[in-house]
Amino acid sequence: MTLRMGCLVLAIVMAASLCGATRKSDTSAIAALREEWAKDLHDKKLDAFVALYTPDAQFLTETGERFAGRDAIREVTRHAMELFTSDLIFESKIGGISAELAYDSGDYHETLVTAANGKTLHPRGTYMMVLRREAKGRWLIAAQMWSAAPSSDAVPH
């Protein structure tokens, strides 16, 4: 009986440890995706940027517009990349992971340089990402929402 109890306790401890390691790995993967998103936007790598979204992803802007699917996200992003060069910093505040879904929310600070005249804008605000674990365990953005802080520079879309 004692041997069985010891094995059961050991199995529970190992499972909890493995679950914690997986969660830490997922948290790191989501943080890396967030940084890759900002880098691809800055470097104007449109194909790599769009590949960070699920095929059916939803992108909601601070003005209330909704862009559904990779093709729509590609178009709005292509347009933004033509107008601006972005240097965006995410500050994750809260997140969670549950099986195949995760969320990440926080603040952002951005420096935008307009292509037309070199004018610099400094928008800031909040973001929310819902992520879905896809094939081979890769996390992709399933939904993304932005809000602009009231004191942000106005940014046309």
N, C-alpha and C positions, 0 to 999 in steps of 0.2 A: 504494500500500500504506500509506504513512504517513497519507494523508488518511482512509482507511478506519479505521485504528487510532485516529486522533484522534477520529473520529466515534463509534466504539465506546466509547472512554473517556469522552467527553462524555455519551453516552447513559447509561452506568452511573452517572456522577456525578449526573446530573439525576434518575435513578430513585431513587438512594439518598437524595438530598435531599428528593424528593417523599415518599418512604416515611417519612422522619424527620418531616416536617411533618404527615403524616397521623397518625402515632403520637402526636405532641404534641397535635394536635387531639382525638384520641380520649381521651387522658389528661385533657385539660381537660373534655371532655364527661362523662367518668365522675366527675370531681371535682364538677362542677356537679350531676349527678344525686344524688350523695351528700348534698350540701348542700340540694338541693330536698327530698329525702326527710325530712331532719331538720326543715326549715321547715314542710313540709306536716303532719308529725306534730304539731309545736308549735301550728300554727294550726288544727289539727283540720279540715283540708281532705281529708276522706275520699276523695272521688272522684279528686282530683288525686294523692293518695298511692297509691291502688290502681292508677292508670294507669301508675305507674313500674315495674310488674311485667309480665312476659309473661303471657299468658292461662294458661299451664300452670306457672307459677312454683311453687316449693317454699319454704316458710318454716319453718325449724327453730328452736325456742326452746331456751333454755339448760336447760330441764327435759326435753328430749327429745321434745316434741310436734312433730308435723309437720302443717302446714296446706298442702294442695295446691290450687292454682288461685286465681284472683282472688276468687271468691266466699268461699272459706274465709279468705283473707287479709283480705278486707273485714270479715268478722264478728269475727275476733280483734282487728283494729285498731279497729273501732267500739267494742268492749267496753273496750279499753285507753284510748281517747280519752274514754269516759264516766267512767272511774275516775281518770285522771291528766291533768295537763298536763306535757308533756315539754320539756325543754331539753337537747338532746343534741349533743355535740361528737364528731365523728369525728377520729381521728388515723391516717391511712393510713400503713402501714409498708412494705407490699410489694404489688406488682401486676404484671400483665402482660397483653399483648394479643396475640392470635394469630388473624388473619383475623376470624371472626365471633364469637369468644368472648373474654372478658376476665375477670380476677379482681382483686379488691381486698380486702385484709385489713389489719387494724390493731386499734387500741384504741378504746374509746369511754368517755366520761365523761358521766353524765347527772344532771340534777336533775329529780326528779319531785315534783310537788305533788299530793297526793291531793285529789280533789274533795269527799269526804265530810267531812274535818276539817282540811284545809290542811296536814297534816303533810308535811314534806319528806324525801324519800329521795334517796340519792346512789349509785345503782348504777354500777358500772364493769365493764369486762371486755373481751372481744375479739369481733371480728366477721369474717365472711368473706362476700363477695358474688361470685357468678358472674353475669356479664352477657352478654347476647346482643345482637348488632347486629340490629335489626329493619328493616323497610321504611324507606326513605329514610335509612338510616344511623343511626337513633336507637338508643342503647343503652338496654336495659331489664334489670331484675333478673330472672334466671332461677332463681336459688337464693340463699338467704340463711340464714346460721347465726349464732347468738349463743352466747357463753359468759359466765357471770358470774364475776368475780374472787371468791375466797373471802371477802374482807373486805367485799364489797358489802352494802348494805342488802338485806334480803329484799324481793322485789317479787312480790306475788301476781299471777297472770295470770287 
